[in-house]
Amino acid sequence: MLRFLTRLLLLLAFAVVLAVAAFAWWALRPLELPADRVDFTVAPGACVRSIALQLQEAGVAVDPRLFALLARGSGLDTQIKAGGYEITRGDSVWRLLQRMAQGDMTHARITFIEGWTYRQIRDELRRHPDIRQTLTDIDDPVLLERLGAAATHPEGMFFPDTYSFAKGSADFDILRRAHMALQQQLDAAWQARAKDLPLASPYELLIMASIVEKETGHEPERARISGVFANRLRVGMPLQTDPTVIYGMGESYEGRITRQDLQTDTLWNTYTRRGLPPTPIANPGRASLMAAAQPEQHKFLYFVSRGDGTSEFSTDLNAHNRNVSRYIRGGR
């Protein structure tokens, strides 16, 4: 009897060793993949079994029961972080679990272009395949409240830049980063502002920067154009800048503005209203923020596009009219 029990125990021990070896082989062998690279996203709160089922649906050969057993037995199940991950040829189940526990996520990028409007930024977020959409039913006032923004209008509240993020990140998290970056850049510009700047607050500086951003893409002229608008504010002249009219037209703008458009009053029409418009008209970059904070000192009150990306400046209306005739009307 003793000999029988001894043999049985040996057999059981051998079976356990075989099972452990087989389990280790399964955990460490390269996964079978449907492609050289498989991307997948772990949702917040996802359990290990649902992750395994998700991997199966993506074509990765994973046994959900063994996957869950390995995760729970190693204690990694409680360390898995939500986000986007990548599986490549040669990866094992064990390596994949370690990567998810370490938060070693794959990253994507999104770029907000200088001069984009808030709506363009939101559209870009919606189009991005690696961003989790959480703001579909959130209106602008609620979004601003969640961001902790003092403004009541979202335009101009997000800094144009390229943002790297883990795949599966929420749209709100990216907007929050862009808003924080804008606040930092705006604060820096306001601290560096000229002493005689005719702007009363950082928000007014943001509005001016957005106008400068839309008026020119020619870097050397930003501060000079900002100086024109500063001069106009000082003497009480209307800013008379076409981009504000276009912004006020909204979706009715079809690529050109008419005399009637210039005469149609909106909150943003700086031909019919003096001073700054009530909000920014775009999201300005750092160069435009600094140009608004440190406008060039000169006596110019007018400028007109030469048609090559640069502008012709003048100090009086007669000279301006001659420039308009030369560059806009072809000398007629």
C-alpha positions in Angstrom: 0.0 0.0 0.0 2.8 2.4 0.9 4.5 1.6 -2.3 1.3 2.3 -4.3 0.8 5.6 -2.5 4.4 6.6 -3.2 4.1 5.8 -6.9 0.8 7.7 -7.0 2.4 10.7 -5.4 5.3 10.5 -7.9 2.9 10.3 -10.8 0.9 13.3 -9.5 4.0 15.3 -8.9 5.2 14.4 -12.4 1.8 15.4 -13.8 2.0 18.7 -12.0 5.5 19.3 -13.3 4.3 18.6 -16.8 1.3 20.8 -16.4 3.4 23.7 -15.0 5.9 23.2 -17.9 3.1 23.2 -20.4 1.6 26.2 -18.9 4.9 28.0 -18.9 5.5 27.0 -22.5 2.1 28.4 -23.4 2.8 31.6 -21.5 6.2 32.2 -23.1 5.8 31.0 -26.6 5.2 33.6 -29.4 1.6 34.4 -30.0 -0.1 33.5 -33.3 -1.1 36.8 -34.9 -3.2 37.6 -38.0 -0.7 40.3 -39.0 2.8 41.6 -38.1 1.2 44.1 -35.7 -2.1 44.1 -33.9 -3.4 47.2 -32.1 -6.0 46.9 -29.3 -7.4 49.1 -26.6 -8.0 48.1 -22.9 -11.1 50.0 -21.7 -11.2 51.4 -18.2 -12.3 48.7 -15.7 -12.0 45.8 -18.2 -11.5 42.4 -16.6 -8.8 40.0 -17.8 -11.3 37.6 -19.4 -12.9 40.4 -21.4 -9.4 41.5 -22.5 -8.7 38.0 -23.7 -12.0 37.8 -25.6 -11.2 41.1 -27.2 -7.8 39.7 -28.3 -9.6 36.7 -29.7 -11.9 39.0 -31.7 -8.8 40.8 -33.1 -7.5 37.4 -34.4 -4.9 36.7 -31.6 -4.8 33.1 -30.5 -5.4 33.4 -26.8 -7.2 31.0 -24.4 -9.3 33.2 -22.2 -9.2 30.8 -19.2 -5.5 30.4 -19.3 -5.0 34.1 -19.9 -7.1 34.9 -16.8 -5.3 32.2 -14.8 -1.9 33.6 -15.6 -3.0 37.2 -14.9 -4.5 36.4 -11.5 -1.9 33.9 -10.5 0.9 36.4 -11.1 -1.1 39.3 -9.5 -0.8 41.3 -12.7 -4.6 41.4 -13.2 -4.9 44.3 -10.6 -2.1 46.3 -12.3 -3.4 46.4 -15.9 -3.8 50.0 -17.1 -6.4 51.2 -19.6 -5.0 52.4 -22.9 -3.8 51.4 -26.3 -1.3 48.6 -26.8 0.5 46.9 -29.6 1.3 43.2 -30.2 4.1 42.3 -32.6 5.6 39.1 -34.0 7.5 37.3 -31.2 5.4 38.7 -28.3 4.2 36.2 -25.8 1.2 36.2 -23.5 3.5 36.8 -20.5 5.2 39.8 -22.2 1.9 41.2 -23.2 0.6 41.0 -19.6 3.8 42.7 -18.3 3.4 45.5 -20.9 -0.2 46.1 -19.8 0.7 46.1 -16.1 3.6 48.5 -16.7 1.4 50.8 -18.9 3.8 50.5 -21.8 1.3 51.8 -24.3 1.6 52.6 -27.9 1.2 56.3 -28.7 -0.5 58.3 -31.4 -0.4 61.9 -32.3 -2.8 64.6 -33.1 -2.0 68.1 -34.4 -4.0 71.3 -34.0 -2.9 73.8 -36.6 -2.3 77.5 -35.6 -5.3 79.5 -36.6 -7.8 76.6 -36.4 -11.1 77.4 -34.8 -12.6 75.5 -31.9 -14.9 73.6 -34.3 -12.0 72.5 -36.4 -10.3 71.1 -33.3 -13.4 69.3 -32.2 -13.8 67.8 -35.8 -10.2 66.6 -35.8 -10.7 64.9 -32.4 -13.8 63.2 -33.7 -12.0 62.0 -36.9 -9.0 60.5 -35.0 -9.3 56.7 -34.9 -7.2 56.3 -31.7 -9.2 58.7 -29.6 -12.1 57.6 -27.3 -15.1 59.8 -27.8 -16.6 61.0 -24.5 -17.9 64.5 -25.4 -20.5 63.7 -28.0 -23.4 64.8 -25.8 -21.5 67.4 -23.8 -22.3 71.0 -24.7 -19.7 73.8 -24.6 -20.7 75.4 -21.3 -20.4 72.1 -19.5 -17.1 71.4 -21.2 -15.7 74.8 -20.1 -16.9 74.1 -16.6 -15.1 70.7 -16.5 -11.9 72.4 -17.8 -12.1 75.0 -15.1 -12.0 77.8 -17.7 -13.2 81.3 -16.8 -14.3 82.0 -20.3 -17.9 81.5 -21.4 -17.0 80.8 -25.0 -14.6 77.9 -26.1 -13.0 79.8 -29.0 -9.3 80.4 -28.5 -9.0 78.2 -25.4 -6.8 75.5 -26.9 -3.1 75.8 -27.8 -2.2 74.7 -31.3 0.5 72.0 -31.1 1.2 68.3 -31.7 0.1 66.2 -28.8 1.3 62.6 -28.2 -1.1 60.3 -26.4 -1.7 56.7 -25.5 -4.1 55.1 -28.0 -7.6 54.9 -26.4 -7.2 58.2 -24.6 -10.3 60.3 -24.1 -11.0 63.4 -26.2 -11.5 65.4 -23.0 -8.0 64.5 -21.7 -6.4 65.9 -24.9 -8.5 69.0 -24.8 -7.5 69.5 -21.2 -3.8 69.3 -22.1 -4.3 71.8 -24.9 -6.2 74.2 -22.6 -3.5 74.0 -19.9 -0.9 74.7 -22.6 -2.8 77.7 -23.8 -3.1 79.1 -20.3 0.7 78.7 -19.8 1.5 80.4 -23.1 -1.0 83.2 -22.5 0.3 83.8 -19.0 3.9 84.0 -20.3 2.8 86.5 -23.1 0.9 88.6 -20.6 3.9 88.8 -18.3 6.1 89.9 -21.2 3.6 92.5 -22.5 4.7 96.0 -23.5 4.1 98.7 -20.8 1.8 100.8 -23.0 -0.2 97.9 -24.4 -3.8 99.1 -25.0 -5.2 95.8 -23.8 -6.8 95.4 -20.3 -6.5 91.7 -19.6 -5.0 88.4 -20.8 -8.3 87.6 -22.5 -8.1 90.7 -24.6 -4.6 89.8 -25.5 -5.9 86.4 -26.6 -8.5 88.0 -28.8 -5.9 90.3 -30.4 -3.6 87.3 -30.9 -6.3 85.4 -32.7 -6.9 88.3 -35.1 -3.2 88.6 -35.8 -3.0 84.8 -36.4 -5.8 85.0 -39.0 -4.5 88.2 -40.7 -1.1 86.9 -41.6 1.0 83.8 -41.8 4.1 85.8 -42.6 6.2 85.6 -39.4 8.1 88.9 -39.8 4.9 91.0 -40.1 3.0 89.7 -37.1 4.3 92.3 -34.7 3.9 95.1 -37.3 0.2 94.1 -37.9 -0.3 93.9 -34.2 1.1 97.4 -34.0 -1.5 98.7 -36.6 -4.3 97.3 -34.5 -2.8 98.7 -31.3 -2.6 102.1 -32.9 -6.2 102.0 -34.0 -7.3 101.1 -30.5 -5.4 104.0 -29.1 -7.1 106.5 -31.4 -10.5 105.0 -31.3 -10.6 103.7 -34.9 -12.5 100.6 -35.8 -10.2 97.6 -36.3 -11.9 96.8 -39.6 -10.3 93.4 -40.0 -11.9 90.9 -42.5 -11.3 87.7 -40.5 -13.6 88.9 -37.7 -16.3 89.5 -40.2 -15.8 86.0 -41.6 -16.0 84.5 -38.2 -19.3 86.4 -37.5 -20.7 85.0 -40.7 -20.4 81.5 -39.5 -21.5 78.8 -41.9 -22.9 81.4 -44.3 -19.3 82.3 -45.4 -18.6 80.7 -48.8 -15.1 81.9 -49.5 -15.5 85.6 -50.1 -17.0 88.6 -48.4 -19.0 91.3 -50.0 -19.6 95.0 -49.2 -23.0 93.9 -47.8 -21.2 91.4 -45.5 -19.0 94.3 -44.2 -22.1 96.3 -43.4 -24.1 93.5 -41.8 -23.7 93.9 -38.1 -22.7 90.9 -35.9 -20.9 90.7 -32.6 -17.7 90.1 -34.4 -18.0 92.7 -37.2 -15.2 95.1 -36.5 -16.4 97.4 -39.3 -19.7 98.1 -37.6 -18.4 97.9 -34.0 -15.4 99.6 -32.4 -12.9 97.9 -30.2 -12.2 94.2 -29.9 -14.8 91.5 -30.7 -16.2 89.8 -27.7 -14.2 86.5 -28.1 -11.2 85.2 -30.0 -11.9 84.2 -33.6 -9.3 81.3 -33.6 -6.7 79.5 -31.6 -3.4 81.5 -31.9 0.1 80.1 -31.7 2.9 81.4 -29.6 4.2 83.8 -32.2 0.9 85.5 -32.5 0.5 85.7 -28.7 3.9 87.4 -28.4 3.1 89.7 -31.3 -0.1 90.8 -29.6 1.8 91.3 -26.3 4.7 93.2 -27.9 3.4 95.0 -31.0 5.9 96.9 -33.1 6.1 100.6 -32.4 5.3 102.6 -35.5 2.7 105.1 -36.8 1.0 102.8 -39.4 -2.8 102.7 -39.3 -3.5 100.8 -42.5 -2.2 97.7 -44.4 -3.2 95.8 -47.5 -2.1 92.5 -48.8 0.3 92.5 -51.7 -1.0 89.1 -52.8 2.3 87.3 -52.1 1.8 86.7 -48.4 3.2 90.1 -47.4 1.5 93.5 -46.8 2.0 97.1 -47.7 1.6 99.5 -44.7 0.7 103.2 -44.7 0.1 106.0 -42.1 -2.8 107.8 -43.8 -5.9 107.0 -45.8 -4.8 108.5 -49.1 -1.7 106.4 -49.2 -3.8 103.3 -48.2 -6.2 104.0 -51.0 -3.4 104.2 -53.5 -2.1 100.8 -52.2 -5.5 99.3 -52.5 -5.7 100.5 -56.0 -2.3 99.1 -56.8 -2.6 95.7 -55.1 -6.3 94.9 -55.1 -7.7 96.7 -58.1 -4.7 96.2 -60.4 -3.9 99.9 -60.6 -7.3 100.9 -61.9 
